[in-house]
Amino acid sequence: MKLKVRPIVITFLVILFFPWAMAGAQTAPYSELVKKAKAEREVEFWDSTDKEAAEEILRGFTRRYGIKTKYRFWRGTGVQQRTLIEMQSGREVSADLLSPGREAQQQFLEAGVFQKPPFDYQSVWPDMDKRVYDANGWSLSVTGNSRAIAYNPRLVPPELVPKSWDDCTRPDFKGRVVLDPRHKLYALHWHKREWFLGWVKRMLANDVKLIREQTETLQLLAAGAYALSCSAQPSTLQRRIKEAPQIAEGVKIAVPGELLMESGGAVYIRKGTPRPHAAQLLAGWFASEEGQRLVDKEFYESFPWVKGTFNARLAEGNKLLFCGLECVAKAGEMSAEYLRALGLPVTK
């Protein structure tokens, strides 16, 4: 007796066990992009993510498309400036896809060393959240950095756990609050500029302590040296907890009604690359739900609209203030304004 399996059942099973199998049917541009990317066979990506985590994520892309990947750790203003000089002078750079630091992005664009993707991003992935798209078509956002408040639960009683950003300026915390002099609050600055600049002045009046390093600040909080960090990056704490679970006893995260989120990585295709299709496919895959879940697993910097991720849980019940690519393009100006508000020198 032959077992008859209806086509609708087969389709259901394919979707259930192989959800990626339907991805190629999304749009005609997607199918064409995949075809051309596979013909290019490999892609090289430069970014500031730690090498081990980045390579683990890239293995997911290779499993999906069969395209080989190469990664280069590329962090620091000096390193990226040297690359820009090399590209401008015509020296060969092997990267196909690059993610320069937010302060350097405009410099790279103005230098003309990037090219627009072969296909319009929105035509390839029309269902992707619109906040990842660059309105000018040059790039795509692929990671998100959340910002909130870290506190020591032994020093901050439940009734004083911050419920708004104004709570950072409470007299109860005078001299016991840390703020990073490197701008970590772009989303707050972008959406509430006048209020934000006034808030910085009130923080100074409350004897805020300026400390540059996120990891150092977390250690000081856990040790009881300070009560609050009002420019905390939750992903940094989560990675520390993964390495040393005991730190969770001394540092907690409070989302004060508004979760700040900024585009942490914008990716651009190098002008003249022989593999533009593979570069664009990698960019889109990073921003897809599949790519974002791997980003979340490795370093907790996925977008909050991807359900079940670390940042999605932080965003629950809170307003989301997002600093997208338009905001990131103004990072240099906002950083200078922030430094002036802090009374610190602004370097050119």
N, C-alpha and C positions, 0 to 999 in steps of 0.2 A: 504493500500500500504506500503510495507516494504521498509525502507531506506537502500540502500546498500552502505556501506563504504568500499572502497578498502583498502587492507592491507598497501599499501604505504602511504595512508593518515593517517592511525592510527599511523604508525611509525613516520611520520612527527610531528603529534600532541604530541606524547610521548616525542620526542626530544625537541620540542618547549617549552612545559610546565614543563617537568621533565628531564632536561639535564643530571642529575645525573644518570638516569635510564640506560644509555648506558655505564656508567663507569665500571661496572663489566665485560663487554664484552671486555675490552681492552686487557688483557692478561690472560692466564691460571694461572700464579703465583698470579696475583691480586685476581682472584676468590677464589683460595685456601687460600690465606692470609686472606681475608675477612671472609671466613667460619670458619677458626680456631680462628680468633680474636673474632668473635661473641660468640664462645663457651667459651672463657675466660671471657666474660661478662663485665669486667671493666678494667680500666687502671689508674695509678697514675703518674702524671707528676710534676717534680720539676723544677722551672725556676725563673728568676729574674724579670719577668714581674709583674706589679701591679696586685694584686689578682682579683679585680673586672673586669678588662679588660680581663685577662686570662680566667676567668671562663665564661665570655660571649662568647669568641671564642670557648672554649671547648664545650659549649652547641650546637654549630653548628656541631661538630663532633658527639655528641650523637644523634642529630636529623638525621644525615646521616646514622649512622650505628646501633643505638640502644644500644651502649656500654656506660656504665656509666663511668664518669670521676671524678677524685679527683685531686685537685691541691694544691701544697704547695709553698708558696713564699720562694725563696731560693737565697738570694743575699748576697754578701760580701765575701771577701777572708777568713776571720776567720770562718765564718759559713761553707763554703764549705770545708775548710781544716779539720774541725771537722768531717764532714761527711766522708771524705776520710779516716781519722784515724779509724772511726767506721767500715767502710767497710773492711779495711785491717785487723782489729782485729777480724773479723767474727761476729760482732754484726749485728742484723737484721735491714735492711733499707727497708722501704716499697715502695720506688720509683721504678717504672718500666722503666721510661724514664727520663733522666736528661739532663740539659743543663748547664754545668759548665762554668764559666767565661773564656774568651779566654786565659788568662795567666795560668789558672789551667788545661786546657784540656790535655796538654801533661803529666802533673803529674798523672792525673787519668788514662790515657792510659798506662803509664809505670807501674803503680801500679797493673795493671791487673784486675781492678774491673768492666770493661765493657765486653760485648760480642758482636760478630758480629750478625747481624740480621738473622732470619731464612731463608729469601730469599735475593738474591742479589737485591739491590735497583733498579738497572737499568733494571733488568728483569721484575720487577713488574711495574715500571713506565718508560718505554723506551722513551716516548715522552716528559718527563720533561726536562727542560733546564739543560744541562750538568754541568753548573757551581754550581749546588746545591750538586753534588755528591762528596763524599770523595773518592779519587782514591784508597784508601786502603780498602774501603768497610765498615768502622766502623760506619760512621755517615752520616747525611744529614743536609744541611743548611736549616733553616726554616724562618729566618728573615734577612732583610738587612738594615743596617744603612747607610744613605747617609751623606756626608759631603760637605759643601760648605762654602760660605762667607756670614756672616750677617753684615748688615750695617745700620746706622741711616740716612735716606733720608734727614733729616734736616741739617746734617753735611757733607754729601757726595753729591755734585752736580751730575746731570746725566752724565756729561762728565767724571767724575772720578769714576763712579761705576765700580768695578773691572771686567776686561775682561780676565785676566789671573792671576795665582797665584803670578806672579812677581809683580803685582800691589800692593800687600800687603806691599812691601818694598819701595814704592814710598816715596820720601822726604816729599810730601804733608801730609803724615800720620804719620810722625815721632812722637813717643811717644803717639799715639792715636789708636794703634792696640793691640788687645788682642789675646793671644795664650794660649791654654790649655796645661799645663805641663804634663798632662796625655796624652798619645799618642792618637790622634784622626784622624791621617792622614796616617794610615797604607797603604792604596791603593797608595797614592802618593809616599811613602817611598819604597814600593814593586816594583813599575813599573819604578821609576825614582830615584834610590837610591842616586847616586852621586850628581845629581842636587838638590835633596831634602835636603841633609845634608848641601850643600852650601847655600841653601835658608834659612835654620834655622839660619845660621851664619849671613846672611844679615838681617834677622829679628832682631836679637840681636843688630846688629850695628845700626838699625833704632829705638832702644829703645822700643822694644816690651814689653808689660806688660803680665806677666804670672798669669793667674787666673784659678783656678781649676774647678769651678762649671759652667755648662752650663746655668742653670737658673739664677744664679747671674750675669753672663756676659750679658745675654739678658736684665736684669733689668738695668744694667749700660749703655748699649747701648741705650735703650729706654729713659733713663734720660739724655742722651747727654754727659756722662762722657768719652765715647770713640766713635770713628767713625766706626771701623771695628772689627769684630771677624773673624780671619782667620782659625779657626778650629771649625766652627759651625756645630751643628747637626740640620738640618731643622725639623726633626720630633719633637724635643723638642719645637721649636718655634711654630709649628703647634698646639701642645697640649696646649701651653700657650694661643694661640689665641682662641682656642676653649673655654677655661675657661674665658678669658678676652679679647674680640675682640678688645678693644682699643689699645692693644699693637702693633697691625699691623700697626698703624700710625707711630710708632717710630722705628720699626725694619723691614727690608726687607731682602730677600735672593737673592744673586747673585750667579749664577753658572758660574764660570770663564772659560768656554770652556771645562772643564772636570768635570764631576760629579764623586766624589769619592764614592765608595760603598764597604762596607765590610760585610762579613758574620757575622751577629749580634748574631746568635744563632745556634750552632751546637748541635744536640741531639744525645744521646747515650743510648743504652739499658743496663740496669744493669745486670751484670753477676749473674746468678742464679734466675732471676725473673721467677715466674710461669706464667707470661703473656707476653711472648716475641712477640707474633703475634699481640696482641692489641697494644703493644708499637710501633712496626714497622708500623702498619697501621696508628697510630696517627701521627708519624713522617712524613710519606708520605702525609697524608692529609694536614698537616700544610703547606707543600711545594707546594701543588697543587693549582690551580687557585682559587678554592673555599675557601680553607683555607687562601690563601694570601689576598683575598678580605676582609675577616673578620679581618685579621691582620691590613690591611690598614685602615679599618673603626675604629678600636679601638685605634691604636697607630701609624699609618703612617709609619710602617717599613716593608712594603712589597717589593718584588723585582721589579725593574724598567721594567722588560720585561712583567709584567702583565699589560695589557693595561688599561688606565683610572685611574690607582692608583696615589697617591701623588708623589711617586718617579718616576713613568713613565713620569709624566708631567715635573718634574725637569730635566729629562734626555733628553727631546726633543731638538734636535738641538745641543746636546753636546756629546763629547766623553765620554764613560763610562770606568773608571778605576776600576776594580773589584778586591777586596782582598778576594779570596775564601779560602777554608779550608786549602790548602797548605800554603797560606800566613799567615792565622790565627795561624797555628802551629808554626810560627816563631815570633809571637807577642812579646814574652818575650825578644828575642834577639833584635828586632827592638826597643822595648821600652827602653832597656838599651842604645842602640846606640843614640836614640833620646835624652835621658837625658844627656848623655855625650856631645852631640852637644850643648845643652842648658847650659852646665856648671854646671849641678846639680848632686848631689850624686846618685850613683846607688846602690840600696839595693839588697842583695842576697836573 
